């Protein structure tokens, strides 16, 4: 799935500054600001809550939700489920 140019939003509705290229998205951890990388492919890190992308700064866990129609990436915190 190609997500280049999509916009990012954290699950609480605040804007997320992201860099989406191909099927990869980089974003800042909303707790410590460390960069996090997630991959929009099944069974890859950050694609689901079962295989989250983990912040290397504070160990916060994230997964992304891709909305192709609106070209948005929702960044969800696993702990908020």
Backbone atoms as SQL, in Angstrom:
CREATE TABLE atoms (id INTEGER PRIMARY KEY, chain TEXT, resi INTEGER, resn TEXT, atom TEXT, x REAL, y REAL, z REAL);
INSERT INTO atoms VALUES
  (1, 'A', 1, 'UNK', 'N', 0.845, -1.168, 0.000),
  (2, 'A', 1, 'UNK', 'CA', 0.000, 0.000, 0.000),
  (3, 'A', 1, 'UNK', 'C', 0.895, 1.237, 0.000),
  (4, 'A', 2, 'UNK', 'N', 0.643, 2.137, -0.899),
  (5, 'A', 2, 'UNK', 'CA', 1.422, 3.370, -0.984),
  (6, 'A', 2, 'UNK', 'C', 0.718, 4.472, -0.213),
  (7, 'A', 3, 'UNK', 'N', 1.434, 5.078, 0.719),
  (8, 'A', 3, 'UNK', 'CA', 0.849, 6.137, 1.547),
  (9, 'A', 3, 'UNK', 'C', 1.598, 7.460, 1.395),
  (10, 'A', 4, 'UNK', 'N', 2.396, 7.574, 0.355),
  (11, 'A', 4, 'UNK', 'CA', 3.155, 8.797, 0.104),
  (12, 'A', 4, 'UNK', 'C', 2.209, 9.989, 0.031),
  (13, 'A', 5, 'UNK', 'N', 2.531, 11.034, 0.771),
  (14, 'A', 5, 'UNK', 'CA', 1.749, 12.262, 0.733),
  (15, 'A', 5, 'UNK', 'C', 0.540, 12.283, 1.654),
  (16, 'A', 6, 'UNK', 'N', 0.258, 11.212, 2.355),
  (17, 'A', 6, 'UNK', 'CA', -0.868, 11.192, 3.282),
  (18, 'A', 6, 'UNK', 'C', -0.580, 12.139, 4.443),
  (19, 'A', 7, 'UNK', 'N', -1.640, 12.611, 5.105),
  (20, 'A', 7, 'UNK', 'CA', -1.473, 13.455, 6.279),
  (21, 'A', 7, 'UNK', 'C', -1.637, 12.599, 7.531),
  (22, 'A', 8, 'UNK', 'N', -1.095, 13.064, 8.639),
  (23, 'A', 8, 'UNK', 'CA', -1.136, 12.290, 9.877),
  (24, 'A', 8, 'UNK', 'C', -1.904, 12.978, 10.978),
  (25, 'A', 9, 'UNK', 'N', -2.574, 12.152, 11.780),
  (26, 'A', 9, 'UNK', 'CA', -3.341, 12.627, 12.924),
  (27, 'A', 9, 'UNK', 'C', -3.156, 11.613, 14.050),
  (28, 'A', 10, 'UNK', 'N', -2.893, 12.114, 15.263),
  (29, 'A', 10, 'UNK', 'CA', -2.881, 11.230, 16.419),
  (30, 'A', 10, 'UNK', 'C', -4.321, 10.863, 16.754),
  (31, 'A', 11, 'UNK', 'N', -4.518, 9.788, 17.474),
  (32, 'A', 11, 'UNK', 'CA', -5.868, 9.305, 17.775),
  (33, 'A', 11, 'UNK', 'C', -6.699, 10.314, 18.568),
  (34, 'A', 12, 'UNK', 'N', -6.058, 11.258, 19.237),
  (35, 'A', 12, 'UNK', 'CA', -6.805, 12.286, 19.978),
  (36, 'A', 12, 'UNK', 'C', -7.231, 13.456, 19.095),
  (37, 'A', 13, 'UNK', 'N', -6.897, 13.371, 17.793),
  (38, 'A', 13, 'UNK', 'CA', -7.319, 14.392, 16.837),
  (39, 'A', 13, 'UNK', 'C', -6.299, 15.465, 16.544),
  (40, 'A', 14, 'UNK', 'N', -5.188, 15.491, 17.280),
  (41, 'A', 14, 'UNK', 'CA', -4.173, 16.507, 17.014),
  (42, 'A', 14, 'UNK', 'C', -3.353, 16.129, 15.783),
  (43, 'A', 15, 'UNK', 'N', -2.899, 17.147, 15.087),
  (44, 'A', 15, 'UNK', 'CA', -2.104, 16.937, 13.875),
  (45, 'A', 15, 'UNK', 'C', -0.782, 16.264, 14.225),
  (46, 'A', 16, 'UNK', 'N', -0.384, 15.322, 13.396),
  (47, 'A', 16, 'UNK', 'CA', 0.911, 14.655, 13.549),
  (48, 'A', 16, 'UNK', 'C', 1.765, 15.027, 12.345),
  (49, 'A', 17, 'UNK', 'N', 2.941, 15.543, 12.591),
  (50, 'A', 17, 'UNK', 'CA', 3.868, 15.823, 11.501),
  (51, 'A', 17, 'UNK', 'C', 4.525, 14.503, 11.139),
  (52, 'A', 18, 'UNK', 'N', 4.251, 14.036, 9.930),
  (53, 'A', 18, 'UNK', 'CA', 4.744, 12.734, 9.507),
  (54, 'A', 18, 'UNK', 'C', 5.535, 12.860, 8.216),
  (55, 'A', 19, 'UNK', 'N', 6.286, 11.831, 7.921),
  (56, 'A', 19, 'UNK', 'CA', 6.962, 11.687, 6.631),
  (57, 'A', 19, 'UNK', 'C', 6.542, 10.327, 6.101),
  (58, 'A', 20, 'UNK', 'N', 5.598, 10.331, 5.168),
  (59, 'A', 20, 'UNK', 'CA', 5.074, 9.094, 4.597),
  (60, 'A', 20, 'UNK', 'C', 5.666, 8.910, 3.203),
  (61, 'A', 21, 'UNK', 'N', 6.349, 7.799, 3.013),
  (62, 'A', 21, 'UNK', 'CA', 7.004, 7.501, 1.737),
  (63, 'A', 21, 'UNK', 'C', 6.822, 6.027, 1.429),
  (64, 'A', 22, 'UNK', 'N', 6.250, 5.720, 0.280),
  (65, 'A', 22, 'UNK', 'CA', 6.013, 4.329, -0.087),
  (66, 'A', 22, 'UNK', 'C', 5.021, 3.715, 0.878),
  (67, 'A', 23, 'UNK', 'N', 5.452, 2.687, 1.602),
  (68, 'A', 23, 'UNK', 'CA', 4.582, 2.090, 2.623),
  (69, 'A', 23, 'UNK', 'C', 5.118, 2.338, 4.034),
  (70, 'A', 24, 'UNK', 'N', 6.026, 3.293, 4.173),
  (71, 'A', 24, 'UNK', 'CA', 6.631, 3.628, 5.464),
  (72, 'A', 24, 'UNK', 'C', 6.162, 5.001, 5.926),
  (73, 'A', 25, 'UNK', 'N', 6.021, 5.136, 7.236),
  (74, 'A', 25, 'UNK', 'CA', 5.681, 6.439, 7.799),
  (75, 'A', 25, 'UNK', 'C', 6.527, 6.666, 9.058),
  (76, 'A', 26, 'UNK', 'N', 7.164, 7.816, 9.095),
  (77, 'A', 26, 'UNK', 'CA', 7.924, 8.230, 10.272),
  (78, 'A', 26, 'UNK', 'C', 7.141, 9.347, 10.951),
  (79, 'A', 27, 'UNK', 'N', 7.110, 9.288, 12.284),
  (80, 'A', 27, 'UNK', 'CA', 6.405, 10.303, 13.060),
  (81, 'A', 27, 'UNK', 'C', 7.096, 10.447, 14.408),
  (82, 'A', 28, 'UNK', 'N', 6.763, 11.501, 15.116),
  (83, 'A', 28, 'UNK', 'CA', 7.346, 11.734, 16.441),
  (84, 'A', 28, 'UNK', 'C', 6.475, 11.097, 17.508),
  (85, 'A', 29, 'UNK', 'N', 7.124, 10.474, 18.467),
  (86, 'A', 29, 'UNK', 'CA', 6.417, 9.945, 19.630),
  (87, 'A', 29, 'UNK', 'C', 5.720, 11.114, 20.320),
  (88, 'A', 30, 'UNK', 'N', 4.440, 10.966, 20.619),
  (89, 'A', 30, 'UNK', 'CA', 3.738, 12.088, 21.247),
  (90, 'A', 30, 'UNK', 'C', 3.995, 12.173, 22.750),
  (91, 'A', 31, 'UNK', 'N', 4.820, 11.283, 23.282),
  (92, 'A', 31, 'UNK', 'CA', 5.221, 11.378, 24.696),
  (93, 'A', 31, 'UNK', 'C', 6.602, 12.010, 24.847),
  (94, 'A', 32, 'UNK', 'N', 7.593, 11.516, 24.057),
  (95, 'A', 32, 'UNK', 'CA', 8.965, 12.004, 24.254),
  (96, 'A', 32, 'UNK', 'C', 9.562, 12.701, 23.027),
  (97, 'A', 33, 'UNK', 'N', 8.878, 12.640, 21.883),
  (98, 'A', 33, 'UNK', 'CA', 9.356, 13.322, 20.684),
  (99, 'A', 33, 'UNK', 'C', 10.362, 12.542, 19.855),
  (100, 'A', 34, 'UNK', 'N', 10.728, 11.344, 20.283),
  (101, 'A', 34, 'UNK', 'CA', 11.679, 10.505, 19.553),
  (102, 'A', 34, 'UNK', 'C', 11.037, 10.046, 18.237),
  (103, 'A', 35, 'UNK', 'N', 11.805, 9.894, 17.163),
  (104, 'A', 35, 'UNK', 'CA', 11.222, 9.407, 15.907),
  (105, 'A', 35, 'UNK', 'C', 10.802, 7.938, 15.995),
  (106, 'A', 36, 'UNK', 'N', 9.686, 7.618, 15.347),
  (107, 'A', 36, 'UNK', 'CA', 9.147, 6.261, 15.308),
  (108, 'A', 36, 'UNK', 'C', 8.858, 5.926, 13.851),
  (109, 'A', 37, 'UNK', 'N', 9.111, 4.675, 13.462),
  (110, 'A', 37, 'UNK', 'CA', 8.856, 4.234, 12.097),
  (111, 'A', 37, 'UNK', 'C', 7.831, 3.105, 12.119),
  (112, 'A', 38, 'UNK', 'N', 6.791, 3.244, 11.293),
  (113, 'A', 38, 'UNK', 'CA', 5.781, 2.193, 11.139),
  (114, 'A', 38, 'UNK', 'C', 5.663, 1.864, 9.656),
  (115, 'A', 39, 'UNK', 'N', 5.225, 0.654, 9.366),
  (116, 'A', 39, 'UNK', 'CA', 5.135, 0.176, 7.987),
  (117, 'A', 39, 'UNK', 'C', 3.705, -0.249, 7.687),
  (118, 'A', 40, 'UNK', 'N', 3.141, 0.300, 6.622),
  (119, 'A', 40, 'UNK', 'CA', 1.752, 0.027, 6.256),
  (120, 'A', 40, 'UNK', 'C', 1.651, -1.239, 5.413),
  (121, 'A', 41, 'UNK', 'N', 2.073, -2.349, 5.998),
  (122, 'A', 41, 'UNK', 'CA', 1.980, -3.669, 5.372),
  (123, 'A', 41, 'UNK', 'C', 1.644, -4.678, 6.449),
  (124, 'A', 42, 'UNK', 'N', 0.739, -5.577, 6.127),
  (125, 'A', 42, 'UNK', 'CA', 0.334, -6.595, 7.086),
  (126, 'A', 42, 'UNK', 'C', 1.552, -7.351, 7.610),
  (127, 'A', 43, 'UNK', 'N', 1.557, -7.637, 8.875),
  (128, 'A', 43, 'UNK', 'CA', 2.614, -8.368, 9.585),
  (129, 'A', 43, 'UNK', 'C', 3.900, -7.556, 9.765),
  (130, 'A', 44, 'UNK', 'N', 3.882, -6.271, 9.475),
  (131, 'A', 44, 'UNK', 'CA', 5.052, -5.427, 9.685),
  (132, 'A', 44, 'UNK', 'C', 4.842, -4.573, 10.932),
  (133, 'A', 45, 'UNK', 'N', 5.927, -4.063, 11.487),
  (134, 'A', 45, 'UNK', 'CA', 5.814, -3.294, 12.724),
  (135, 'A', 45, 'UNK', 'C', 4.968, -2.035, 12.535),
  (136, 'A', 46, 'UNK', 'N', 4.075, -1.870, 13.489),
  (137, 'A', 46, 'UNK', 'CA', 3.222, -0.694, 13.471),
  (138, 'A', 46, 'UNK', 'C', 1.944, -0.845, 12.686),
  (139, 'A', 47, 'UNK', 'N', 1.730, -2.004, 12.055),
  (140, 'A', 47, 'UNK', 'CA', 0.521, -2.184, 11.246),
  (141, 'A', 47, 'UNK', 'C', -0.688, -2.574, 12.096),
  (142, 'A', 48, 'UNK', 'N', -0.440, -3.191, 13.256),
  (143, 'A', 48, 'UNK', 'CA', -1.547, -3.581, 14.133),
  (144, 'A', 48, 'UNK', 'C', -1.104, -3.500, 15.591),
  (145, 'A', 49, 'UNK', 'N', -2.082, -3.565, 16.478),
  (146, 'A', 49, 'UNK', 'CA', -1.759, -3.516, 17.902),
  (147, 'A', 49, 'UNK', 'C', -1.024, -4.779, 18.353),
  (148, 'A', 50, 'UNK', 'N', -1.123, -5.847, 17.571),
  (149, 'A', 50, 'UNK', 'CA', -0.409, -7.086, 17.893),
  (150, 'A', 50, 'UNK', 'C', 1.070, -7.030, 17.524),
  (151, 'A', 51, 'UNK', 'N', 1.441, -6.102, 16.655),
  (152, 'A', 51, 'UNK', 'CA', 2.823, -5.938, 16.227),
  (153, 'A', 51, 'UNK', 'C', 3.124, -4.436, 16.144),
  (154, 'A', 52, 'UNK', 'N', 3.210, -3.767, 17.292),
  (155, 'A', 52, 'UNK', 'CA', 3.342, -2.311, 17.296),
  (156, 'A', 52, 'UNK', 'C', 4.736, -1.818, 16.923),
  (157, 'A', 53, 'UNK', 'N', 4.780, -0.560, 16.495),
  (158, 'A', 53, 'UNK', 'CA', 6.049, 0.150, 16.363),
  (159, 'A', 53, 'UNK', 'C', 6.372, 0.671, 17.753),
  (160, 'A', 54, 'UNK', 'N', 7.603, 0.494, 18.196),
  (161, 'A', 54, 'UNK', 'CA', 7.982, 0.855, 19.559),
  (162, 'A', 54, 'UNK', 'C', 8.966, 2.022, 19.537),
  (163, 'A', 55, 'UNK', 'N', 8.644, 3.055, 20.291),
  (164, 'A', 55, 'UNK', 'CA', 9.521, 4.212, 20.414),
  (165, 'A', 55, 'UNK', 'C', 10.802, 3.779, 21.119),
  (166, 'A', 56, 'UNK', 'N', 11.939, 4.093, 20.524),
  (167, 'A', 56, 'UNK', 'CA', 13.224, 3.735, 21.111),
  (168, 'A', 56, 'UNK', 'C', 13.625, 4.693, 22.225),
  (169, 'A', 57, 'UNK', 'N', 12.875, 5.794, 22.376),
  (170, 'A', 57, 'UNK', 'CA', 13.174, 6.748, 23.438),
  (171, 'A', 57, 'UNK', 'C', 12.498, 6.414, 24.755),
  (172, 'A', 58, 'UNK', 'N', 11.217, 5.963, 24.696),
  (173, 'A', 58, 'UNK', 'CA', 10.470, 5.733, 25.940),
  (174, 'A', 58, 'UNK', 'C', 9.665, 4.429, 25.935),
  (175, 'A', 59, 'UNK', 'N', 9.801, 3.633, 24.879),
  (176, 'A', 59, 'UNK', 'CA', 9.117, 2.336, 24.742),
  (177, 'A', 59, 'UNK', 'C', 7.607, 2.429, 24.564),
  (178, 'A', 60, 'UNK', 'N', 7.090, 3.602, 24.234),
  (179, 'A', 60, 'UNK', 'CA', 5.667, 3.740, 23.925),
  (180, 'A', 60, 'UNK', 'C', 5.382, 2.917, 22.662),
  (181, 'A', 61, 'UNK', 'N', 4.201, 2.321, 22.588),
  (182, 'A', 61, 'UNK', 'CA', 3.866, 1.448, 21.462),
  (183, 'A', 61, 'UNK', 'C', 2.747, 2.056, 20.620),
  (184, 'A', 62, 'UNK', 'N', 2.929, 1.998, 19.298),
  (185, 'A', 62, 'UNK', 'CA', 1.990, 2.600, 18.359),
  (186, 'A', 62, 'UNK', 'C', 1.632, 1.636, 17.235),
  (187, 'A', 63, 'UNK', 'N', 0.450, 1.859, 16.666),
  (188, 'A', 63, 'UNK', 'CA', 0.097, 1.220, 15.402),
  (189, 'A', 63, 'UNK', 'C', -0.661, 2.243, 14.572),
  (190, 'A', 64, 'UNK', 'N', -0.596, 2.075, 13.272),
  (191, 'A', 64, 'UNK', 'CA', -1.229, 3.036, 12.377),
  (192, 'A', 64, 'UNK', 'C', -2.500, 2.451, 11.766),
  (193, 'A', 65, 'UNK', 'N', -3.394, 3.353, 11.441),
  (194, 'A', 65, 'UNK', 'CA', -4.636, 3.016, 10.773),
  (195, 'A', 65, 'UNK', 'C', -4.662, 3.864, 9.504),
  (196, 'A', 66, 'UNK', 'N', -4.647, 3.224, 8.349),
  (197, 'A', 66, 'UNK', 'CA', -4.589, 3.945, 7.081),
  (198, 'A', 66, 'UNK', 'C', -6.000, 4.104, 6.529),
  (199, 'A', 67, 'UNK', 'N', -6.351, 5.327, 6.215),
  (200, 'A', 67, 'UNK', 'CA', -7.653, 5.632, 5.610),
  (201, 'A', 67, 'UNK', 'C', -7.400, 6.143, 4.202),
  (202, 'A', 68, 'UNK', 'N', -7.508, 5.219, 3.255),
  (203, 'A', 68, 'UNK', 'CA', -7.146, 5.536, 1.874),
  (204, 'A', 68, 'UNK', 'C', -8.055, 6.594, 1.239),
  (205, 'A', 69, 'UNK', 'N', -9.355, 6.546, 1.508),
  (206, 'A', 69, 'UNK', 'CA', -10.285, 7.506, 0.890),
  (207, 'A', 69, 'UNK', 'C', -9.948, 8.943, 1.234),
  (208, 'A', 70, 'UNK', 'N', -9.592, 9.181, 2.488),
  (209, 'A', 70, 'UNK', 'CA', -9.295, 10.544, 2.929),
  (210, 'A', 70, 'UNK', 'C', -7.799, 10.837, 2.948),
  (211, 'A', 71, 'UNK', 'N', -6.988, 9.841, 2.592),
  (212, 'A', 71, 'UNK', 'CA', -5.529, 9.955, 2.578),
  (213, 'A', 71, 'UNK', 'C', -4.989, 10.414, 3.930),
  (214, 'A', 72, 'UNK', 'N', -5.471, 9.748, 4.988),
  (215, 'A', 72, 'UNK', 'CA', -5.033, 10.047, 6.347),
  (216, 'A', 72, 'UNK', 'C', -4.431, 8.814, 6.997),
  (217, 'A', 73, 'UNK', 'N', -3.512, 9.068, 7.884),
  (218, 'A', 73, 'UNK', 'CA', -2.925, 8.024, 8.716),
  (219, 'A', 73, 'UNK', 'C', -3.230, 8.400, 10.158),
  (220, 'A', 74, 'UNK', 'N', -3.955, 7.535, 10.843),
  (221, 'A', 74, 'UNK', 'CA', -4.273, 7.741, 12.245),
  (222, 'A', 74, 'UNK', 'C', -3.229, 6.982, 13.064),
  (223, 'A', 75, 'UNK', 'N', -2.564, 7.672, 13.969),
  (224, 'A', 75, 'UNK', 'CA', -1.532, 7.073, 14.810),
  (225, 'A', 75, 'UNK', 'C', -2.150, 6.769, 16.172),
  (226, 'A', 76, 'UNK', 'N', -2.266, 5.493, 16.460),
  (227, 'A', 76, 'UNK', 'CA', -2.905, 5.035, 17.692),
  (228, 'A', 76, 'UNK', 'C', -1.863, 4.566, 18.700),
  (229, 'A', 77, 'UNK', 'N', -2.105, 4.893, 19.958),
  (230, 'A', 77, 'UNK', 'CA', -1.277, 4.427, 21.057),
  (231, 'A', 77, 'UNK', 'C', -1.882, 3.125, 21.564),
  (232, 'A', 78, 'UNK', 'N', -1.104, 2.057, 21.649),
  (233, 'A', 78, 'UNK', 'CA', -1.608, 0.753, 22.065),
  (234, 'A', 78, 'UNK', 'C', -2.226, 0.821, 23.460),
  (235, 'A', 79, 'UNK', 'N', -1.647, 1.602, 24.366),
  (236, 'A', 79, 'UNK', 'CA', -2.154, 1.694, 25.738),
  (237, 'A', 79, 'UNK', 'C', -3.540, 2.311, 25.820),
  (238, 'A', 80, 'UNK', 'N', -3.953, 3.069, 24.810),
  (239, 'A', 80, 'UNK', 'CA', -5.246, 3.746, 24.832),
  (240, 'A', 80, 'UNK', 'C', -6.395, 2.842, 24.385),
  (241, 'A', 81, 'UNK', 'N', -6.094, 1.604, 24.026),
  (242, 'A', 81, 'UNK', 'CA', -7.152, 0.692, 23.579),
  (243, 'A', 81, 'UNK', 'C', -7.990, 0.222, 24.729);
